[in-house]
Protein backbone atom coordinates (compact mmCIF):
# COMPACT_ATOMS: atom_id res chain seq x y z
CA UNK A 1 0.00 0.00 0.00
CA UNK A 2 1.79 3.10 -1.21
CA UNK A 3 -0.65 5.79 -0.05
CA UNK A 4 -1.50 6.30 3.60
CA UNK A 5 -4.39 8.74 3.36
CA UNK A 6 -6.94 10.00 0.87
CA UNK A 7 -5.22 11.69 -2.06
CA UNK A 8 -6.62 14.27 -4.46
CA UNK A 9 -8.08 12.72 -7.64
CA UNK A 10 -9.63 14.01 -10.84
CA UNK A 11 -11.88 12.42 -13.43
CA UNK A 12 -13.10 14.04 -16.64
CA UNK A 13 -15.73 16.23 -14.96
CA UNK A 14 -15.12 15.81 -11.25
CA UNK A 15 -12.66 16.42 -8.46
CA UNK A 16 -12.42 13.89 -5.63
CA UNK A 17 -11.16 15.96 -2.73
CA UNK A 18 -9.95 14.37 0.52
CA UNK A 19 -12.58 14.98 3.20
CA UNK A 20 -11.71 17.83 5.55
CA UNK A 21 -13.55 19.72 8.26
CA UNK A 22 -13.28 22.98 6.34
CA UNK A 23 -15.69 21.66 3.67
CA UNK A 24 -18.46 20.63 6.08
CA UNK A 25 -20.51 23.81 5.71
CA UNK A 26 -20.51 23.49 1.90
CA UNK A 27 -21.66 19.87 2.13
CA UNK A 28 -24.35 20.46 4.75
CA UNK A 29 -27.26 21.63 2.55
CA UNK A 30 -26.81 18.82 0.04
CA UNK A 31 -26.99 16.24 2.82
CA UNK A 32 -30.33 17.52 4.13
CA UNK A 33 -32.66 15.79 1.63
CA UNK A 34 -34.50 12.94 3.41
CA UNK A 35 -34.77 11.07 0.08
CA UNK A 36 -31.03 10.43 0.18
CA UNK A 37 -31.50 8.15 3.17
CA UNK A 38 -34.33 5.97 1.87
CA UNK A 39 -32.09 2.90 1.66
CA UNK A 40 -29.46 3.57 4.33
CA UNK A 41 -29.52 3.86 8.10
CA UNK A 42 -28.01 7.35 8.19
CA UNK A 43 -30.04 10.53 8.65
CA UNK A 44 -29.47 14.14 7.62
CA UNK A 45 -26.84 15.80 9.82
CA UNK A 46 -28.67 17.68 12.60
CA UNK A 47 -26.50 20.80 12.39
CA UNK A 48 -23.44 22.23 10.64
CA UNK A 49 -21.56 21.94 13.93
CA UNK A 50 -22.33 18.22 14.14
CA UNK A 51 -21.09 17.70 10.59
CA UNK A 52 -17.88 19.62 11.25
CA UNK A 53 -17.19 17.41 14.27
CA UNK A 54 -17.88 14.25 12.25
CA UNK A 55 -15.52 15.37 9.51
CA UNK A 56 -12.91 16.21 12.14
CA UNK A 57 -13.05 12.62 13.40
CA UNK A 58 -12.94 11.13 9.90
CA UNK A 59 -9.93 13.25 8.94
CA UNK A 60 -7.76 10.94 11.04
CA UNK A 61 -8.05 8.44 8.18
CA UNK A 62 -7.70 5.35 10.39
CA UNK A 63 -9.62 3.24 12.87
CA UNK A 64 -8.56 3.64 16.50
CA UNK A 65 -6.51 0.43 16.37
CA UNK A 66 -5.00 1.39 12.97
CA UNK A 67 -6.17 -1.88 11.41
CA UNK A 68 -8.36 -0.08 8.86
CA UNK A 69 -7.68 2.81 6.53
CA UNK A 70 -10.65 5.17 6.24
CA UNK A 71 -10.61 6.92 2.87
CA UNK A 72 -13.19 9.62 2.20
CA UNK A 73 -13.52 11.92 -0.78
CA UNK A 74 -15.90 14.80 -1.37
CA UNK A 75 -17.07 14.97 -4.98
CA UNK A 76 -17.06 18.38 -6.67
CA UNK A 77 -17.91 19.49 -10.20
CA UNK A 78 -14.93 21.03 -11.93
CA UNK A 79 -16.89 23.64 -13.85
CA UNK A 80 -19.13 24.98 -11.07
CA UNK A 81 -16.97 23.98 -8.08
CA UNK A 82 -20.21 22.76 -6.51
CA UNK A 83 -20.08 19.72 -4.21
CA UNK A 84 -22.34 16.91 -5.42
CA UNK A 85 -21.73 14.09 -2.92
CA UNK A 86 -19.07 11.82 -1.48
CA UNK A 87 -17.45 8.42 -1.98
CA UNK A 88 -15.61 6.35 0.61
CA UNK A 89 -13.69 3.16 1.21
CA UNK A 90 -12.71 1.22 4.31
CA UNK A 91 -9.50 -0.62 3.44
CA UNK A 92 -8.25 -3.60 5.39
CA UNK A 93 -5.37 -5.66 4.01
CA UNK A 94 -6.10 -5.76 0.26
CA UNK A 95 -9.88 -5.52 0.50
CA UNK A 96 -12.03 -2.38 0.39
CA UNK A 97 -15.63 -1.91 1.45
CA UNK A 98 -16.87 0.92 -0.75
CA UNK A 99 -19.86 3.27 -0.47
CA UNK A 100 -21.14 6.42 -2.14
CA UNK A 101 -23.80 9.11 -1.82
CA UNK A 102 -24.66 11.61 -4.55
CA UNK A 103 -26.90 14.60 -3.92
CA UNK A 104 -30.31 14.67 -5.57
CA UNK A 105 -29.43 17.72 -7.67
CA UNK A 106 -26.60 15.70 -9.25
CA UNK A 107 -28.84 12.85 -10.37
CA UNK A 108 -28.99 11.76 -13.98
CA UNK A 109 -25.62 13.18 -14.99
CA UNK A 110 -23.61 9.98 -14.57
CA UNK A 111 -21.61 11.47 -11.72
CA UNK A 112 -22.09 8.49 -9.39
CA UNK A 113 -20.54 6.09 -11.89
CA UNK A 114 -17.74 8.50 -12.76
CA UNK A 115 -16.83 9.17 -9.13
CA UNK A 116 -16.99 5.53 -8.02
CA UNK A 117 -15.02 4.35 -11.06
CA UNK A 118 -12.33 6.94 -10.31
CA UNK A 119 -12.16 5.82 -6.70
CA UNK A 120 -11.87 2.13 -7.65
CA UNK A 121 -9.03 2.83 -10.05
CA UNK A 122 -7.15 4.78 -7.39
CA UNK A 123 -7.76 2.12 -4.73
CA UNK A 124 -6.20 -0.48 -7.00
CA UNK A 125 -3.33 1.68 -8.21
CA UNK A 126 -2.47 3.71 -5.11
CA UNK A 127 -3.56 1.49 -2.22
CA UNK A 128 -2.97 -2.03 -3.56
CA UNK A 129 -6.61 -3.11 -3.22
CA UNK A 130 -7.37 -6.40 -4.95
CA UNK A 131 -10.99 -6.92 -3.89
CA UNK A 132 -13.87 -4.45 -3.72
CA UNK A 133 -17.01 -5.16 -1.69
CA UNK A 134 -20.28 -3.24 -1.56
CA UNK A 135 -23.50 -3.92 0.31
CA UNK A 136 -26.77 -2.56 -1.02
CA UNK A 137 -30.40 -2.49 0.10
CA UNK A 138 -32.26 -5.15 -1.88
CA UNK A 139 -34.77 -2.58 -3.18
CA UNK A 140 -32.21 0.04 -4.22
CA UNK A 141 -32.37 -0.63 -7.95
CA UNK A 142 -30.42 2.46 -8.96
CA UNK A 143 -27.45 1.46 -6.81
CA UNK A 144 -27.67 -2.16 -7.95
CA UNK A 145 -27.54 -1.06 -11.60
CA UNK A 146 -24.52 1.13 -10.86
CA UNK A 147 -22.59 -1.70 -9.22
CA UNK A 148 -23.40 -4.12 -12.01
CA UNK A 149 -22.34 -1.62 -14.68
CA UNK A 150 -19.02 -1.27 -12.87
CA UNK A 151 -18.52 -5.03 -13.03
CA UNK A 152 -19.56 -6.07 -9.52
CA UNK A 153 -21.14 -9.50 -9.11
CA UNK A 154 -23.86 -10.35 -6.60
CA UNK A 155 -22.46 -12.89 -4.15
CA UNK A 156 -24.93 -13.19 -1.28
CA UNK A 157 -28.25 -12.12 0.18
CA UNK A 158 -28.85 -11.33 3.85
CA UNK A 159 -32.36 -11.09 5.21
CA UNK A 160 -32.99 -8.55 7.98
CA UNK A 161 -29.43 -7.29 7.55
CA UNK A 162 -30.11 -3.85 8.97
CA UNK A 163 -32.78 -1.86 10.76
CA UNK A 164 -33.67 1.34 8.92
CA UNK A 165 -36.06 3.68 10.70
CA UNK A 166 -37.44 0.83 12.74
CA UNK A 167 -37.96 -1.60 9.86
CA UNK A 168 -35.80 -4.68 9.09
CA UNK A 169 -34.31 -4.54 5.60
CA UNK A 170 -32.63 -7.07 3.33
CA UNK A 171 -29.36 -6.50 1.50
CA UNK A 172 -27.16 -7.92 -1.23
CA UNK A 173 -23.40 -8.22 -1.09
CA UNK A 174 -21.54 -7.43 -4.30
CA UNK A 175 -17.88 -8.21 -5.02
CA UNK A 176 -15.42 -7.13 -7.71
CA UNK A 177 -11.90 -8.51 -8.09
CA UNK A 178 -9.41 -5.90 -9.28
CA UNK A 179 -7.78 -8.21 -11.82
CA UNK A 180 -11.18 -8.84 -13.42
CA UNK A 181 -12.38 -5.25 -13.35
CA UNK A 182 -13.50 -3.86 -16.69
CA UNK A 183 -14.55 -0.24 -16.97
CA UNK A 184 -16.31 0.73 -20.19
CA UNK A 185 -14.16 3.71 -21.08
CA UNK A 186 -16.33 4.75 -24.01
CA UNK A 187 -19.06 5.95 -21.66
CA UNK A 188 -19.47 9.66 -21.11
CA UNK A 189 -17.48 10.89 -18.19
CA UNK A 190 -15.31 7.80 -17.72
CA UNK A 191 -11.56 8.10 -17.48
CA UNK A 192 -8.93 5.37 -17.79
CA UNK A 193 -7.11 6.63 -14.69
CA UNK A 194 -7.82 9.53 -12.42
CA UNK A 195 -5.02 12.01 -11.98
CA UNK A 196 -3.70 12.85 -8.55
CA UNK A 197 -1.66 15.51 -6.82
Wavefront OBJ file of the C-alpha trace (Angstrom):
o trace
v 0.000 0.000 0.000
v 1.787 3.104 -1.208
v -0.649 5.791 -0.053
v -1.499 6.295 3.605
v -4.391 8.743 3.357
v -6.945 9.997 0.872
v -5.225 11.689 -2.059
v -6.623 14.267 -4.456
v -8.084 12.718 -7.637
v -9.630 14.010 -10.839
v -11.884 12.423 -13.431
v -13.099 14.043 -16.636
v -15.733 16.225 -14.959
v -15.117 15.812 -11.246
v -12.659 16.423 -8.456
v -12.425 13.889 -5.633
v -11.165 15.957 -2.727
v -9.948 14.375 0.515
v -12.580 14.982 3.198
v -11.708 17.833 5.551
v -13.554 19.721 8.261
v -13.279 22.982 6.338
v -15.689 21.656 3.671
v -18.460 20.632 6.078
v -20.508 23.808 5.705
v -20.505 23.494 1.905
v -21.660 19.874 2.132
v -24.346 20.461 4.747
v -27.258 21.626 2.553
v -26.810 18.822 0.035
v -26.986 16.238 2.825
v -30.333 17.524 4.132
v -32.662 15.792 1.633
v -34.499 12.943 3.412
v -34.774 11.070 0.081
v -31.032 10.429 0.183
v -31.503 8.150 3.171
v -34.327 5.967 1.874
v -32.094 2.898 1.658
v -29.460 3.575 4.331
v -29.523 3.858 8.103
v -28.006 7.347 8.192
v -30.036 10.527 8.645
v -29.471 14.140 7.618
v -26.839 15.798 9.821
v -28.672 17.678 12.597
v -26.502 20.797 12.387
v -23.440 22.227 10.636
v -21.555 21.944 13.932
v -22.327 18.221 14.142
v -21.092 17.698 10.591
v -17.884 19.619 11.249
v -17.190 17.410 14.266
v -17.881 14.253 12.254
v -15.516 15.366 9.515
v -12.905 16.211 12.135
v -13.045 12.615 13.399
v -12.938 11.131 9.901
v -9.926 13.248 8.938
v -7.755 10.941 11.040
v -8.045 8.436 8.184
v -7.702 5.352 10.390
v -9.619 3.238 12.869
v -8.565 3.639 16.499
v -6.509 0.427 16.367
v -4.997 1.392 12.974
v -6.173 -1.883 11.413
v -8.361 -0.079 8.861
v -7.684 2.811 6.526
v -10.653 5.168 6.243
v -10.613 6.922 2.872
v -13.186 9.620 2.198
v -13.517 11.918 -0.784
v -15.903 14.805 -1.374
v -17.072 14.968 -4.984
v -17.057 18.381 -6.673
v -17.908 19.487 -10.197
v -14.933 21.026 -11.935
v -16.885 23.645 -13.849
v -19.128 24.983 -11.068
v -16.971 23.977 -8.081
v -20.209 22.758 -6.507
v -20.080 19.723 -4.212
v -22.339 16.914 -5.419
v -21.733 14.088 -2.916
v -19.067 11.819 -1.477
v -17.451 8.421 -1.976
v -15.615 6.349 0.608
v -13.687 3.158 1.209
v -12.713 1.218 4.305
v -9.504 -0.616 3.441
v -8.245 -3.597 5.391
v -5.371 -5.658 4.010
v -6.101 -5.755 0.261
v -9.884 -5.525 0.501
v -12.026 -2.383 0.392
v -15.632 -1.912 1.453
v -16.873 0.923 -0.750
v -19.857 3.269 -0.472
v -21.141 6.420 -2.142
v -23.800 9.108 -1.820
v -24.663 11.615 -4.551
v -26.895 14.605 -3.920
v -30.309 14.667 -5.575
v -29.430 17.716 -7.673
v -26.602 15.703 -9.249
v -28.842 12.846 -10.368
v -28.992 11.755 -13.977
v -25.620 13.179 -14.986
v -23.609 9.978 -14.566
v -21.614 11.468 -11.720
v -22.092 8.490 -9.394
v -20.539 6.091 -11.886
v -17.738 8.499 -12.762
v -16.834 9.165 -9.127
v -16.994 5.532 -8.016
v -15.017 4.349 -11.058
v -12.330 6.938 -10.314
v -12.159 5.824 -6.695
v -11.872 2.131 -7.648
v -9.033 2.833 -10.046
v -7.150 4.777 -7.388
v -7.764 2.116 -4.727
v -6.203 -0.483 -6.996
v -3.330 1.679 -8.209
v -2.469 3.713 -5.110
v -3.557 1.488 -2.217
v -2.968 -2.028 -3.557
v -6.606 -3.108 -3.216
v -7.372 -6.403 -4.947
v -10.994 -6.923 -3.893
v -13.865 -4.450 -3.719
v -17.011 -5.156 -1.693
v -20.282 -3.238 -1.559
v -23.499 -3.920 0.314
v -26.773 -2.558 -1.020
v -30.401 -2.492 0.097
v -32.258 -5.152 -1.880
v -34.775 -2.584 -3.178
v -32.210 0.040 -4.222
v -32.375 -0.628 -7.950
v -30.418 2.457 -8.965
v -27.450 1.461 -6.811
v -27.675 -2.158 -7.954
v -27.544 -1.055 -11.597
v -24.524 1.133 -10.864
v -22.594 -1.699 -9.221
v -23.399 -4.119 -12.014
v -22.336 -1.615 -14.678
v -19.021 -1.268 -12.873
v -18.517 -5.030 -13.033
v -19.560 -6.070 -9.520
v -21.145 -9.499 -9.108
v -23.863 -10.350 -6.604
v -22.456 -12.890 -4.148
v -24.930 -13.190 -1.283
v -28.250 -12.121 0.181
v -28.850 -11.326 3.845
v -32.362 -11.092 5.207
v -32.985 -8.551 7.976
v -29.432 -7.291 7.554
v -30.114 -3.853 8.969
v -32.781 -1.863 10.764
v -33.665 1.341 8.915
v -36.058 3.684 10.699
v -37.438 0.827 12.737
v -37.956 -1.603 9.856
v -35.800 -4.680 9.087
v -34.309 -4.542 5.599
v -32.627 -7.071 3.331
v -29.361 -6.499 1.496
v -27.160 -7.916 -1.230
v -23.396 -8.224 -1.091
v -21.536 -7.426 -4.296
v -17.883 -8.211 -5.017
v -15.425 -7.129 -7.706
v -11.899 -8.509 -8.093
v -9.410 -5.896 -9.282
v -7.784 -8.208 -11.823
v -11.178 -8.844 -13.420
v -12.384 -5.254 -13.352
v -13.499 -3.865 -16.687
v -14.552 -0.237 -16.974
v -16.310 0.734 -20.194
v -14.163 3.713 -21.084
v -16.330 4.750 -24.006
v -19.061 5.947 -21.663
v -19.475 9.658 -21.112
v -17.483 10.886 -18.185
v -15.310 7.801 -17.724
v -11.564 8.097 -17.484
v -8.927 5.368 -17.791
v -7.114 6.627 -14.695
v -7.817 9.534 -12.417
v -5.018 12.014 -11.979
v -3.697 12.851 -8.545
v -1.663 15.513 -6.824
l 1 2 3 4 5 6 7 8 9 10 11 12 13 14 15 16 17 18 19 20 21 22 23 24 25 26 27 28 29 30 31 32 33 34 35 36 37 38 39 40 41 42 43 44 45 46 47 48 49 50 51 52 53 54 55 56 57 58 59 60 61 62 63 64 65 66 67 68 69 70 71 72 73 74 75 76 77 78 79 80 81 82 83 84 85 86 87 88 89 90 91 92 93 94 95 96 97 98 99 100 101 102 103 104 105 106 107 108 109 110 111 112 113 114 115 116 117 118 119 120 121 122 123 124 125 126 127 128 129 130 131 132 133 134 135 136 137 138 139 140 141 142 143 144 145 146 147 148 149 150 151 152 153 154 155 156 157 158 159 160 161 162 163 164 165 166 167 168 169 170 171 172 173 174 175 176 177 178 179 180 181 182 183 184 185 186 187 188 189 190 191 192 193 194 195 196 197
